[in-house]
Amino acid sequence: MRRDDPAPHPTAGGRRLVARDPGAIGDVSWVELFVDLLFVFAFLAVTTLMGEHFSPLGLLQGVLVILLLWHCWTPCVWLGNVVHLDRGIMPPVMLGIAAALLVIGVAIPEAFTDRPGGLPGPLVLICGYLLIRATAMVVLTFVSHRGEGGRRSVVVAWLIFIAGGLVLLASAVVPPLLPATVDAALVQVALFAGALLIDSLILVVASRGGWRVVSPWHLAERHALVVLIALGETIISIGASEGLGVDRPVTLQLAVGAVLGIIVVFALWWSYFDLAKVIIERALNASAGKDRARVGRDVYSGLHLPMIGGLIFFALGLKHLNTHESSQSGHPWPSAGTTILYGGVLLYLGALVAVEWRAVRLLGRGPLVGVAMLLVLLPVVAHISEAQALVVLVVAACAMVALDNTAFRRRHRQLHEAVESDHLHVGSVDPRELFVDLVFVYAFIEVTAVMNRFPTLLGLAQGMILLALLWWAWTSYTWLANAVRRDSTVLRLSTAGIMTAVLLIGLAIPQAFVPLPGSLPGPLLVIGFYFFILLMQGLIFRQIVHENPQLRGGRDRFAATAATVVTLVILAAIAVIEVAGPERVSRHPAMTLLWAVALVVQYVGGYRAGERLWQIRVVRHWADRHALVILIAFGEAVLSIGVSIDDEPISAPTLVVVVATVVALGTLWWSYFTGIDAARIGLAAAMGDHRVGVARDAYTYLHLPMVAGIVLVAYGLHQTLAASQDRHSALLGHYTLFLGVALYLVGNQLFWLRVFRTVSRHRLIGAGVVAVLAPLTVPLPSVVSLLLLTVLGVVFAVVEAVQQGDPRTRLPVRT
């Protein structure tokens, strides 16, 4: 994800903006990744919009919203390519953009219709969009180059923006005023499309004027990340086809469909990240000046859009496949579902072929063959069931990947060798690992679903146990990926197996303690696939031991601990399911206690496995991987906000709540990510056994309470903001929200204490104040409590920043 730190950067407008140095290698800041979390929710909302309004007009509306989101995301990329978004005044600006994005995501279901009793949804959506665009225009105007054509292009861009904004506002204001004889929906869509088309001209003008690509690597990496975001939305759609947090039986058909779906997603991921990403990045670096701007405009800002659209349509097809086959579904979708499924993949692969051709005049043989196969198969699969059509799609996707490694192997290897020097980034996080993280996003969401299903102390305990189970699976894979930096067939196959198992665990998590009628036994599914994850990790560990014989003792302890845990949990599940009966599990704490004992054995055994087992090969990779999982937890919290108010009309209090929650999460985010570079430097400075101990304690073990605190905050937000709540659930949600913040701050302080032996009195006082306020604020309305919590977060963040300075510019002194 991130490269070596660049040299000092010049400023634009004094210390208010820090311009990116054209001579330095750019990196994607954590601020940008935080904003990207909001796009995951927005893309999910688009899929829901098209699913609920499945018709030619509804699908067209969905396409327009995708284009609107793309026009929101692209300016964020421009900003990050020109100035550092984590320096100067840009962090609060980006926090405002994040709040506007969440407002847009909440308003997407009402993008073309209003719910009674609320604000006009289309107008709310448009205002959020114009706010983001105007903010980006102001900053880019302020830092724009004054070279040839620069001033004129800025003026023209502003005129285009104003014209498009007026037409867009007209699409919300004019249709309700039209007579009944006029189709207001068509007029609204026409005005909406015209406005977005006008707005698209800004990019053309900018690329011909003064706009330049400052950091080619940054531009390439940002667009690779948005492809990952769309793939992540597809993965979440596989498991959450009936909605996020919706509890449903896990049937054999659902499990098989999930496995088939993720195989196709993996093939689509491979078609881009295996070779295409590096080739087009290299082409962008090889160009210069206006040619580079045009390549960036066409290849990235232009042709990546249909790739994203194709993935969203593919997610819509998978969503339909699962809901259509469910007995609870009320959607009578005919063969159009198969058309959307195949059409999404065709659009993605076709756009990928166009991307490679525009960048390097190369026709990718694998994607081109994939397009040809799907075009031939599309008339055939229209006459079979959708489940059979998905099987055929899996076969075609696997054949496309296999051809690159068989018939096209020679050419494929030549291309790999040509770009190998550009592809190797020591210390960076591999896209394969980011792909695995996307599956954990869904699994974390389902942990919150368990707690929402049983809003009791026992339900919270069960959710935390499942979170600890997932955490150990994630951190074990992270250590293995850090130790094995050389790609191999074993690593690829094991990674694919781990991804599939985590997805199936996510499906089964809501029934991990209480299976639903008609569902496969949830406890045994979770246990069985967790055991499968341990087996896959064992295969990777075997490769490590083969290369490093001194780790054999650690291998034995690793295997013994895993076997003990699996045995304990399986015995617990069998005893409870067979003897007590599933209907009594939720009221009997025995199973929860046995799960807890098993996890204690797992964690204690892992800690005592020996220092050799915990060797860290690449410090930057290790630190960045754990920072990314904190981001995953924040993403789960963002999704919880959207889910909790999804069925409510958009009102002024709702908008206040949305902004307040984003700011509150932003203050928590700030407490970790402003010091992550200093923590990485501190870990790198430690040597030998001391580094091993710090890496194990501060990251593997002390990051868990921070993640748990964020998940508890997500649960608390859901319970306090949900309209359909009883007094007990609201009270529990209130305490969980406040104590989750306190737990996160304490975990954050323990992390810093272990790395630098320093104490931040601001964070300790903040944790104490929040914990004390938890019972005192019970009588207050939930919105007032949330606003108070937000104000406290902002005050403590500002006071700490003023008194101690920016953590990125100082390194704490050891004591």
GURO-292809 format. One record per residue: x, y, z of N, C-alpha, C in turn. Coordinates in steps of 0.1 Angstrom, whole numbers, plus 5000, padded with zeros to 4 digits. Layout:
XYZXYZXYZ
...
This chain:
500849885000500050005000500950135000
501850135009502650255011504150235008
504850335004506250325000507050395011
508350395008509250465017508850615017
509050675029508550815031509350905021
508650995015509251085006509951195013
510651275005511451385010510451495014
510951595022510051705026509351765013
508151815015507351865004507152015005
507052074993506852224993505352244998
505052365001503752405005503052494995
501752484995500952574987500052654996
500252784996499452865005499952855019
501352865021501952855034501852715040
501452705053501352575059499952515058
499052585051497652535050497552415041
498352415030498252305021499752255018
499952125018501252075015501252005001
501852064992501852014978502651884977
502251794968503051674965504251704957
505351654960506651674953506651594941
506751654929506751564917507951474916
509051504923510251414922510251304932
509251304941509151194951508051094947
508250974953507250864951506050894960
504950904954503750934962503250814969
502450834980501850724987500350764989
499550654991498150674994498050695009
497550805013497450845027496350765034
496450755047495350685054494050765054
494150895052492950975051492150935039
492850915027492150865015491550735017
492150645024491650515027490350525036
490450615045489250635054488050685046
488250775036487250825028486650715019
487550625014487150515006486150425013
486250415026485350325033483850375031
483650505029482350555026481850505013
482750485003482250444990481850304990
482350214999481850085000480350085004
479950165013478550175017477750235005
478250334999477550394988477350294976
478350214973478150114962477150014966
477149974979476149874984474749934982
474650064985473350134984472850134970
473750154960473350144946472850014942
473449904947472949774944471549744950
471349794962470049784968469049864960
469349984955468450064948468049994935
468949944928468649874915467849744918
468149674929467449554932465949584936
465749694943464349724947463549784936
464149844926463549904914464049834901
463749704901464349634889463449654877
463849734868463149764856464149844847
463849854834464849934826465050074832
464050144837464150274842464950264855
464750164864465450154876466950124874
467250044864468650014861469350134856
468650214848469150344843469450434854
468550444864468750524875469950484883
470150354884471350304891472650334884
472650334871473750374863474150514865
473150604866473350744868473950774882
473450694892474050714905475450664906
475750554899477150514898478050624892
477550684881478350794875478450914885
477450934893477551044902478551014913
478550894918479550854928480950864922
481150824909482450834903482850974902
481951064899482251204899482651264913
482151194923482551234937483951174940
484251054935485450984939486651044931
486451084918487551134910488151264915
487351354920488051474926488851444938
488451344946489251314957490651254953
490651184942491951134936492751254931
492151354924492851464920493451544931
492751564942493251634954494451564959
494351424961495451354967496651354958
496451364945497551374936498251504935
497651604940498251744940498751784954
497951754964498351794978498251674987
498951674998498851565008497551585016
496751495016495451505023495451485037
496651445042496851425057497651535063
497851645057498651755062497851885061
498351985069497752115069496252115073
495452185065494052195067493252085060
493851995053493151905045492451795053
492951745065492251645072490851685076
490651805082489251845084488351855071
489051905061488351915048487851775043
488751675044488351545040487351485049
487351525062486351475071484951525067
484951645062483651705057483251625045
484151595036483851515024483351385028
483951325038483451185043482051195048
481751305055480351325060479351335049
479751415039478851435027478651305020
479751225019479651095012478651005019
478651005033477750915040476350965038
476151095038474851155035474351105021
475251115011474851064998474450914999
475250835006474950695007473550665013
473250745024471950735030470850775021
471050875012470050935003469850854991
470750764987470750694975469350614973
468850544983467550484981466450574977
466650704981465650804977466150904966
467050854958467650934948466650994938
465650914935464650954925463250954931
463050924943461750924950461850974964
460851024969460851074983460050974992
460550965004459750895015458850995022
457650955026456851055033457451085046
457251215050457651255063459151295064
459851315053461251355054461551455044
462851495044463351585034463351525020
463251605009463351554996464651484993
464551344991465751264989466651314977
466051344965466851384954467651514957
467051604964467751734967468851714977
468651624987469751594997470851524990
470651434981471651364973472451474965
471751554958472351654949473251754957
472651794968473451894976474751834982
474651704986475951644990476951624979
476451594967477351584955477951724952
477151824952477651954948478652004959
478451974971479352014982480751954980
480751824976482051754974482751814962
481951834951482551884939483152024941
482352114948482752244950483952254959
484052174969485252164978486452134970
486352034962487451984953487852104944
486952164938487252274928487952384935
487552424947488152534954489652504957
489852384962491252344966492152344953
491552274943492352264931492652394924
491652484925491852614919492952694927
492952674940493952744948495352694945
495552564942496952514940497252494925
496352534916496552504902497752574897
498352514887499552564881499152684872
500052784872499752904864500552904850
500652784845501352774833500452804821
500852764809500152794797498752724798
497752804796496352744796495752714810
496552734820496152694834494952784838
495152914838494153004843492852994835
492952984822491752974813491052844816
491752734818491052604820490352604834
490852674844490252684857488852754855
488952864848487652944846486652864838
487052794828486152714820485552604829
486452534837485952434845484952484855
485052604861484052654870482752684863
482852734851481652764843480852634840
481652524837480952394834480352344847
481052354858480552304871479252374875
479252514873477952584876476852544867
477152534854476052494845475552354848
476452254851475952124854475252124867
475652204877474952204890473552254889
473352364881472052414879471152314872
471652244863470752144856470452024866
471451994874471251884884470151934894
470252054899469252104908467852104902
467852134889466552134881465951994881
466751894881466251754880465551724893
465851794904465151764917463951864919
464051984913462952084916461852074905
462252064892461252074881460251954881
460651824882459651724880458451734888
458451764901457251774909456251884904
456851984897455952094892455352064879
455651954872455151924859453651874860
452951894849451551844849451451694849
450351634852450251494853450351424840
450151494829450251434815451751414811
452651474818454051454815454651354824
455451264818456151164826457351224834
457051254847458051334855459351244857
459151114858460351024861461351034849
460751034837461651044825462351174824
461651284827462151414827463351424838
463051374849464051374860465351304856
465151184850466351104845467051174835
466351244825466951314814467851434819
467251504829467951624834469151574842
468951464850470051414858471251364849
470851294838471951244829472651364822
471851464818472451584811473351654820
473051664833473951734842475251664844
475151534846476351454847477251454835
476551454823477351464811478051604810
477351704814478051844814479251844823
479051784835480051784845481251694840
481051604832482151514827483151594818
482651714813483551794804484651854812
484551864826485551934834486851854832
486851724832488051644831488751664818
487951674807488451704794489251834793
488551934799489152074799490452074807
490352004819491552004828492751934822
492451824815493551754809494251824797
493451914791494051994780494652124785
494352164797494752294803495952274812
495852324824496952324833497052204842
496052114842496151994851497251904847
498051854856499051754853499051644864
499451524860499551414869500851434877
500751474890501951494898502651364901
501951264906502451134910501751024902
502350974892501750864884501450744893
502350714902502150594911500850614919
500750734925499550764933498250744925
498250794913497050784905496750644902
497750564898497550424895497050344908
497650374919497350304931495950334936
495550464934494150494938493150424930
493350414917492350344909492350194911
493550144914493549994918492749974931
492850074940492150054952490650064950
490150144941488750154938488250034932
489049964924488649834919488549734930
489449734940489349654951488049684959
487649814960486449854967485249784960
485249794947484049734940484049584941
485249524941485349374944484849344958
485149434968484749414981483249424982
482649524975481149534975480549404969
481149344959480649224953480649114964
481749104971481948994981480849014992
480649134997479649165007478249125001
478049154988476749124982476448974982
477548894981477348754981476748704994
477248755005476748715018475548795023
475448915018474349005023473349035012
472948935005472048954994470649004998
470248975010468949015015469149135024
470249195025470549315033471549285044
472349395047473349385058472749345071
473249255078472749215091471449135091
470949095080469749025079470048875083
469248825092469548685096468748585087
469348485082468648395073469348255074
468548155071469148015072470347995063
471347925067472447895058472147755052
471647755040471347635033472547585024
472547465020473547405012473647484999
472547524993472447594981473147734982
472847794994473447924996474947914997
475447815005476847795007477547764993
476947684985477547654972477547774963
476447854963476447974955477448074960
477748084973478748174978480148134973
480448004973481747954969481947984954
480847954946480947974932481148124929
480448204936480548354934481948404937
482548364948483848414951484948364942
484648244936485648194925485648294914
484448334909484448434898485048564902
484748604914485348734919486848724919
487448604924488848584924489448594910
488748534900489148534886489248674881
488148754884488148894880489248974886
489548954899490649014906491948984899
492148854897493348804891493648874877
492548884869492648944855493249084855
493049154866493549294867494849304875
494949244886496049264895497249174892
497049074884498148984881499149054872
498649124862499549184852499149324847
497749334845497249464839497649584847
497449574860497649694868499049744867
500049654866501449704865501749754851
501149694841501449734827500949884825
499749904829499150044827499850144836
500250104848501050194856502350234850
502950134844504250154837504050254825
502950234818502650324807502450464811
501850484822501650624828502950684832
503850604838505150664842505950694830
505850624819506650644807506250774799
504950814801504550934795504851064803
504651174797505051304804504051414799
503951524807503251644803501851614800
501351674789499951664785499651524781
500651454775500351314772500051234784
500751254795500451184807499051214813
498751344812497351384816496351314808
496551304795495551234786495451084789
496651024792496550884795495850864809
496150954818495450944831493950964830
493551054821492151084819491450964812
492050914801491450804794491450674801
492650634805492850494811492250484825
492450584833492050574847490650644849
490550774848489250834850488150794841
488550754829487550714819487250574819
488150484815487950344813487750264825
488250314837488050244849486550244854
485850354849484450364853483650244848
483650204835482850084832483349954839
484649954843485049834851484349834864
484249944871483549954883482049924881
481449984871480049954868479749804865
480749744858480549594856480549514868
481449554878481449484890480149504899
479649624898478449654905477249574899
477149564886476149484880476349334883
477549294883477749154887477349124901
477649224910477149214924475549204924
474949284916473449284915472949154910
473649094901473248954896473448854907
474548854914474648764925473648784936
473348904939472348944949470948884945
470648894932469448844927469348694928
470548634924470548484924470248424938
470848484949470548434962469148464967
468648584964467348614969466248544961
466548524948465548454939465348314943
466448254947466448114950465848094964
465848194972465348184986463848184986
463248104995461848094996461248215001
462048305008461448425013461448545003
461948514992462048624982460748654975
460548774972459348814965459548884952
460848864947461248924934461048824923
460048844914459848744903460748784891
462048764893462948804882463048684872
462848704859463048594850464548594846
464848554833466148534829466948664828
466348774831467048904832468148904842
467948824853469048804863470248754857
470148644849471348584843471948684833
471148764826471748864817472548964824
472049014836472849114844474049044849
474048924854475148854859476248844848
475948804837476948784826477248924820
476349014819476549144814477549224822
477449204836478449274844479849224842
480049094841481349044838481849084824
480949084814481349124801481749274801
481049354808481449494808482749514815
483049444826484349454833485449414824
485349294818486449244810486649324797
485449364791485649454779486349584782
485949644793486649764797488149744800
488449624806489849594809490649574796
490049514786490749504773490949644767
489949734768490149874763491249944771
491349924784492349984792493749944788
493949814786495249774781495649824767
494649834759494849874745495150024745
494450104753494650254753496050284760
496450194769497650224777498950184769
498950064764500150014757499949944744
498749964738498349904725498549754726
498049694737498149554739496749494741
496449384734495249314736495449204745
494949214758495049104767494348974763
495148874760494548754754493548684764
493848674777492948614786491648684787
491548814790490348884790489548884777
490348894766489648894753489048754750
489648644754489048514753487848504762
487948564774486848564783485648634778
485848744771484748814765484148734754
484948674746484448584735483648474740
484148404750483348294756482048334762
481948444769480748484775479748534764
480148594753479248624742478648504736
479448404735478948274729477948204739
478248214752477448144762476248214765
476148344763475048424768473648374762
473548344749472248294744471948154749
472948074753472747944758472247944772
472848024781472548024795471148084797
470648154788469248214789468248104791
468547984786467547874787467747774798
468647804807468847724819468647804832
468647734843468447804855469547894859
469347994868470348084871471548014879
471147914887472247844894473147774884
472547714874473347644864474147744856
473547864853474247974846475548014854
475348024867476548064876477647954875
477247824875478247724873479047734860
478247764849478947784836479847904837
479448014843480248134844481548104852
481448014862482647974870483647904861
483047814853483947734844484647834834
483847924828484448024819485548104825
485248154837486248234844487548154847
487348034852488547954855489347924842
488547904831489247874818490047994813
489548114816490248234812491548244820
491548214833492748224841493748114836
493147994834494047874830494747894817
494047964808494747994795495948074796
495948174805497148254807498348174812
498048054819499047974825499347854816
498647834805498947724796499147764782
498147794774498247824760499047954758
498748054767499348184766500548204776
501048094781502048094791503348174787
503748144775505048204771504948354770
503848404764503648554763503448614777
502748544785502448584798503648604807
504548504806505848514813506748624808
506748644795507448754789507048894795
505748914795505249034801505549054815
505448944823505848944837507248984839
508148924831509548954832509849104828
509049154819509349294814508949394825
508049364834507549454844507949414858
508749304859508949254872509649354881
510549434876511249534884510349644889
509249674881508349774886507349714896
507149584895506049514903506549484917
507849474919508349444933508449574941
507749584951507849694961508049634974
509349644979509649584992508949655003
508249575011507549625023506149665020
505649665007504349705005503349585007
502149615009501049515011500649464998
500649334996500349274983498849284981
498449314968496949314965496249194969
496949074969496248954973495848964988
496649024996496349035010495149135012
495149245004494049335005492749265001
492849174991491649094987491149014998
492048955005491648875017490948955027
491449075029490849165039489349205035
489049205023487649235019486749135024
487149005025486248905030486148925045
487148965052487048995066486149105069
486049205060485049315062483649255064
483249165055481949105056481849025069
482848945073482748865085482648955097
483249075098483149165109481749215110
481149245098479749295098478849195104
479049065101478148965106478348945122
479548975127479748975141478749075148
478649195142477749295148476249235146
476049165135474649105134474349015145
475348935149475048845161474648925173
475349025176475049105188473749175186
473349225174472049285172470949185173
471249055170470148955171469848925185
470848925194470748905208471249025216
470449135217470949255224470949235240
471749135244471949115258473449105261
473749095274475149085278475748955272
474948845272475448715267475648735252
474748805245474948825231476248905228
476549005236477749085234478948995236
478948905246480048815249480248725237
479148665232479248575220479848655208
479448775206480048855195481548875197
481948905209483348925211484148805210
483548685213484248555211484448535196
483448555188483548535174484548635168
484548755173485548855168486948805171
487248755183488548705187488948585178
487948505175488248385166488648445152
487948535147488348595134489648665134
489948735146491148805147492348715147
492248595153493348505153493548445139
492548425132492648375118493348485110
492948615112493548715104495048745107
495248755120496648785124497648675121
497148545122498048435118498348435103
497348475095497648485080498548595078
498448705085499248825084500748795087
500948715098502348675101502948585090
502148495085502548405075502948485062
502048575058502348655046503548745048
503848785060505048865062506248775061
506148655065507348565065507548505051
506548495043506648445029506348555020
507448615015507248735006507448684991
507748554989507848504975506648424972
506048464960504748404956505048264952
504048174954504148034950502747984948
502647864941501347794939500747764952
501547714962500947684975500347804982
501047914981500548034987499248084981
499148084967497948124960496748034964
496947904963495847814966495447824980
496347834989496047845004495347975006
495748085000495048205002493648204997
493448134985492048124980491248034989
491847934995491047855004490647925017
491648015022491348095034490248185031
490248255020489148355016487848285016
487748165009486448095008485948055022
486848005030486447965044485948085052
486648195051486248315059484848365054
484648355041483248395036482148305041
482448175042481448075047481248095062
482348125069482248155083481348275085
481548375077480648495078479248465076
478948375066477548335064476948265076
477848185083477348105094477448175108
478048285109478248355122476948385128
475948435121474648465129474048345135
474348225131473848105137474948025145
475948095148477148025155476647975168
475748035175475247985188473847935188
473047985179471647945178471247925163
471347805158470947775144469447805142
469147855130467747885126467147755120
465847745121465147635115465447625100
465747515095466047495081467447535077
468247565087469647605084470647485087
471747485080472747395084473247435098
473847345106474247375119475347475120
474947605124475947715124477147685132
477047635144478347615152479347525145
478847415139479647315133480247375120
479547465113480047535101481147625105
480947705115482047795120483247715124
483047615132484247535136484947465125
484147405116484747325105485547415096
485047535092485747615083486947685090
486747715103487947765110489047655110
488647535112489647425111490347425098
489547445087490047445074491047565072
490747675078491647795077493047755084
492947685095494147635102494947545093
494247455086494947365077495647445066
494947535060495647615049496847695055
496647745067497847815073498947725075
498647595079499647495081500447465068
499747465057500447445044501447565042
501047685044501947795042503047785052
502747755065503847735075504847625071
504347525065505247415061506247475051
505847555042506747615032507747705039
507347775050508247865057509247775064
508847665070509747575078510747515068
510247485056511247425046512347525043
512047655043513047755040513847795052
513147775064513847815077513747695087
514547605087514447485095514447515110
514947635114515047665128513647695134
512647705126511247725131510447595133
511147485133510447355134509747345148
510447395159509847385172508647475173
508647585167507447675167506347605159
506647535148505647465141504947355149
505647285157505047185166504047245176
504547355182503647425192502447485184
502647535172501547595164500447485162
500947365158500047255155499347205167
500047195178499447145191498347235196
498647365195497647465200496347465191
496547455178495447455169494547325171
495247215173494447095175493747095188
494247155199493547165212492347255210
492447365204491347455202490247385194
490547335183489547265175488847155183
489547075190488946965198487947025208
488447125216487547185226486247235220
486447315209485247375204484247275197
484847175191483947075185483246995195
483846965206483246895217482146985223
482447115224481447205230480147215221
480447225208479347235198478447105198
479146995197478446865197477546845209
478146875221477446855233476246945234
476347075230475247165232474147135221
474547105209473547085199472846955201
473546845204472946715205472246695218
472746745229472146725242471246835246
471646955246470747065251469747095241
470047085228469147135217469347275214
469247305201469547445197468647545203
467347515206466447615211466847665225
467747585232468147625246469547695246
470247695235471547745234471647895238
470747975233470848115236470648155251
469948065258469748095272470748015281
471647945275472547865283473947915281
474647965292475948025290477047915289
476747785290477747685290478547685277
477847695265478547695253479447815251
478947935256479748055255481048035263
480947975275482047955284483047865277
482647755271483547655264484247725252
483547805245484147875234485247975240
484948035251485948125257487148055262
486947935268488047855272488947815260
488347775249489047735237489947845232
489347965232490148085227491248125236
491048105250492148135259493248035256
492947915254494047815250494747855238
493947905228494547945215495548065217
495048165225495848285226497048265235
496848195246497948165255499048075248
498547975241499447885234500247955223
499548055216500248135206501248225212
500948285224501948375230503148295235
502948175239504048095245504748005234
504348035221504847945210506347975208
506948075214508348095212508648215204
509748285206510148405199510448375184
510948255182511248225168510048225159
508848185165507648185157507148325153
507548425161507048555159508048645152
509048595145509948675137509248765127
509548895126509048985116510049015106
509748975094510748995083510749135077
509549195075509449325069508549415078
509149505085508549595095507349675089
507649735077506649825071505349745068
505549625062504449535059503649505071
504349465082503649425094502849545100
503449665101502649775106501549815097
501749815084500649865075499549765075
499749635076498749535077497849555089
498349585100497549605112496849745112
497449845105496749965103495449945094
495649855084494549835075493449755082
493749675091492649605098491849695107
492549795113491849905120490949975111
491350005099490450065089489249975086
489549845085488449755082487349765093
487849775106486849795117486149925116
486750035112486050155110485050145099
485450075088484450055077483249985082
483449885091482249815096481349905104
481949995112481250095119480450185110
481050235099480350315089479150245084
479350115080478250045075477050035085
477450015098476450005108475650135109
476250245107475450375107474450375096
474950335084473950335073472850235074
473150115080472150015081471050055092
471550125102470650165113469550265109
469850345099468950455095468450425080
468650305075468350285061466950295058
466050245068464550245065463850375070
464650475074463950595079463950705068
462950785068463050905059464150995063
464651065053465751155055465151285061
465651315073465151435080466451515085
466151635090467251715095467951645107
467251585117467951515127468751395122
468251335112469051225106470351275100
470351385093471551445088472551485099
471951545110472851575121473551455127
472751345128473351225133474451175124
474151175111475151125102476451205103
476351335103477551415104478251395117
477551385128478151365141478851235142
478251125137478950995138480150995130
480151055118481451055110482451135117
482151245123483151325131483651245143
482751175150483151095161484150985157
483750915146484650815141485950875136
485950995131487151065126488051095137
487551135149488451155160489151035165
488350925165488950795169490050755159
489750775146490650745136491950825138
491750955141492951045142493850995153
493350935164494150895175495150785172
494850715161495650595158496550635146
495950695135496650695122497650815122
497450915130498451025130499750985136
499750875143501050825149501550695144
500850645133501250515128502650505122
503050615116504450615110505450615121
505150695132506150695143506250555149
505050495151505050355157505850265148
505750275135506550185126508050215127
508350335128509750375130510350315143
509450325154509950275166510050125166
509150045159509349905157510549875149
510849945139512049925131513349945139
513250045148514450075156514749965166
513749885170514049775180514749665172
515549595180516349485173516249355181
516349245173516449115179515149075187
515349015198514248975206513349085211
513849205213513049315217512049345206
512449345193511549375182510449265182
510849135184509849025183508849055194
509249085206508349105217507349225214
507849335209507049455206506049415195
506449345185505549315174504449225178
504849125187503849035192502849105201
503349175211502549235221501649355216
502349445209501749575205500749555194
501049455185500249445173499349325174
499849205176498949085176497949085187
498449125199497549115211496849255214
497649365214497049495218496249565208
496249515195495349565185493949515187
493849395193492549335194491549415203
491949475215491049555222490649685214
491549735205491149845197490049805187
490249695180489249645171487949615178
488049555190486849525197486149645201
486849755205486249875209485449935197
486049935185485349985173484149905170
484249775171483049695169481949715179
482349745191481349775201480749915198
481550005194480950135190479950115178
480350035169479450005157478049955162
478149855172476949795178476149905185
476849985193476150095200475550195191
476150235180475550325171474350265165
474350135161473250065155472050065165
472250035177471250025187470650165191
471450265192471050395196470350465185
470650435172470150505161468950435155
468750305157467750235151466350285156
465450295147464050345151463350235159
463450115155462650005161463449945172
463550005184464349955195463449965207
463649865216463049875229463949945239
463449965251464250045261465449965265
465349835267466549755271467649765260
467249745247468249755237468949885236
468049995237468650125237469550155248
469250105260470150125272471450055270
471349925265472549845263473449915252
472749965242473450025231474150155236
473550225245474150345250475450315258
475350225267476550185274477650125265
477250045255478149985246478950095238
478150195234478750305226479850375234
479450415246480450495255481650405259
481350285264482350205269483250145257
482650135245483450095234484450195230
484050325231485050435229486150435240
485750405252486750405263487750285261
487150165257488050055255489050075243
488550145233489450175221490550265226
490250375234491250465238492250395248
491750315256492650245265493550145257
493050075248493849985239494850065231
494450185227495350265219496550315228
496250345241497250385250498250275253
497650155255498450035258499450005246
498950025234499750005222500950095222
500650225225501750325225502750295237
502150255248502950225260503950115257
503450015250504349895247505449935236
505050025227506050055216507050155222
506650265229507550375232507650395247
506950315256506950345270506550485274
505550535266505050675269503550665272
503150765279501750775283501150905278
499950895272499251015268498151035278
498351145286497351175296496051215290
496051275278494851315271493951195268
494551095263493750975259493250895272
494050895282493650825294492550905301
492651045301491651125307490351115299
490551115285489451105277488650975279
489350855280488750735283488050735296
488650795306487950805319486750895319
486751005312485651095311484451025304
484750955293483750885286483050775294
483950705302483350595310482450655321
482850765327482050825338480750885332
480850935320479650995314478650885309
479050765308478150655303476850645312
476950635325475750635333475050765334
475850875334475251005337474451055325
474651005313473951055301472850965297
472550865305471350775302470050845300
469750945309468451015307468351095294
469451135288469451225277468951145264
468351215255468051155242469351105235
469150995227470350935221471151025212
470351115205471051215196471951305204
471351355216472151445224473451375230
473251255234474451175239475451165228
475051135216475951115205476751245202
475951355202476551485200477551525211
477251485223478151515234479451435232
479251305228480451225226481351275215
480651325205481451385193482151515198
481551595205482151725210483351685218
483251585227484351545236485551495227
485251415217486251365208487051475201
486351575196486951685190487851765199
487251795211488051875221489351805225
489251685228490451615233491451605221
491051585209491951575197492651705195
491851815196492451955194493451985205
493051955217493951985229495251915228
495151785224496351705223497251755211
496551785200497351835189498051975192
497352055199497952185203499052175213
498952085223499952075233501151985229
500851885221501951795218502351795204
501651865195502051875181501651755173
501951755160501651655151502451525154
501851415157502751295160503551245148
503251295136503951245124505251325123
505451435130506651515129507551495141
507151405151507951385162508051235165
509051195172509251055176509251055191
508350985198508350985212509650925217
510150985229511350945235511150825244
511950725244511850615253512250655267
511550585276511950615290512450485296
